[in-house]
Amino acid sequence: MAAARRLKRVVASQPGFLNFKSTSDSADSISSRRKRVNKNKKKNWNKYSDINDVDEFLEDVRHQERTTGGLLSEKPDDSLFFLDVGQPKKAEQKEAEHVKGKKRKGKSERPLRIDLILQHDSLVQPPKDVLAYQQPNAKKLRRIAEKAEQLAAKGEVPRRQKQLLNRRPVARTARKAVTEANNNPDREYYDIWGQESKDAADPWYLQQTGKKLVKRPEKLNEKPSVLPAVEVIAPGGSYNPDFFSHQALLQEAHEVEVKKQKEEEKIERQLAVNKEDTATEETILQEQVEGLVEEENEEEVAPNVEEEDVAVGAIVQAEKKTERQRKRQKEDKIKEQQRLADKRQTDQRQQLFQLRSIKASIKQQDQKTKSKQKLRKAKQEAQKAQPRRLGKLKFQAQDLEVQLSDELAGSLRRLKPEGSVLKDRFKSLQKRNLIEPRERAKFKRRHKLKYVEKRAFREIT
């Protein structure tokens, strides 16, 4: 308790602290009997330490920050006190009302009750988001900025800035000049050996001298996607939608969730362990006895292998054909070639009587080709509205913002906001192929954080 009283005196003696609540438990704490406890062990800190006075001090500080925006001792006198000069005179009040043009006299302007309800009553500043201040490649960018400052101090210009300064602006004419005919007597005379430069608007001169600008491809003028910049939401997404349109939107969201669930179940089935592959007592015993059984079978199979070797050797030592046999083989080969030629000729003759069926098959094949071309064109048109693969990441569509039937609000005042405008615009740029799909850069610590117990903390404990 001595340590608690000492801590309480230290807290009360701190500058800038004004206690709003009176401490009436001082006499009780002094009169309470002291208990001897070993506080060198950590488990006794929370059990036998009295921190009520510290909690009261912190609660009082938080109360001052909420109500006044800081400690009262740090506030200037003008914000805490005001000079009372009495009520203004009636004549001055009437002149002020006449100048302002008030219709109702005797009533001062007061804010509406709805404005008072929506007004932020806490004066504590919101905490800063640390992740919002993090920047990928921050160390590299800081190093580049420091190098630029060093060059600027020396009076040198960076290489990239030199390249920009060396570029000459191209003088573009407002209209294209029409090339005049060579046999026109009114054509201006041009001396090729003169000092004056030829008019740059002449296409023939630009083409011959190699100064003609490259024509911009038409494909660069096309938009990367036919989708509009801002897509109109479905009728079911309104705050007071029609029943059928809202049910259609719910059905669409349901199909998306069912598709995700099927993909998860498919992955679970692929990763599931097959019960047949698990080891049993029979399979374990079979593996243990496997080497012993194979030796007996090898002894029985050995004589059969020798017989097969003899048969293979007999096949290799084939007898040489006689001249009569070779002549007979040649005649059979000539007869087979003649038979195939006759068959081919008869087939060609038969095709003359199949012209009608051949025409029908050709017509049917042309129809199939045309239908495939139509499908291919329709597929190409549909792909124009789909996001392309611009990077290593695949585009992930944003979740549908839909409310259930019991969550619908009858008015805009009771409507709960959903989604984020910034995220919606970012996804729209990815969907229209203006930027590639990205994900937040991951910041990994190179070394683990080390926690050290400071000397001041040891003295208190």
VENGITA-V85785 format. One record per helix or strand. SS is the DSSP state (h for helix, s for strand). FROM is the first residue (numbers start at 0). TO is the last residue. Records with the same first field share a line. If there is no record, write none. Layout:
BEGIN
SS: FROM-TO + FROM-TO
END
This chain:
BEGIN
h: 1-11 + 25-30 + 41-47 + 51-67 + 71-73 + 76-79 + 89-99 + 112-117 + 129-132 + 137-153 + 158-165 + 202-208 + 217-220 + 234-236 + 242-270 + 274-276 + 280-315 + 322-351 + 354-383 + 404-406 + 420-430 + 454-459
END
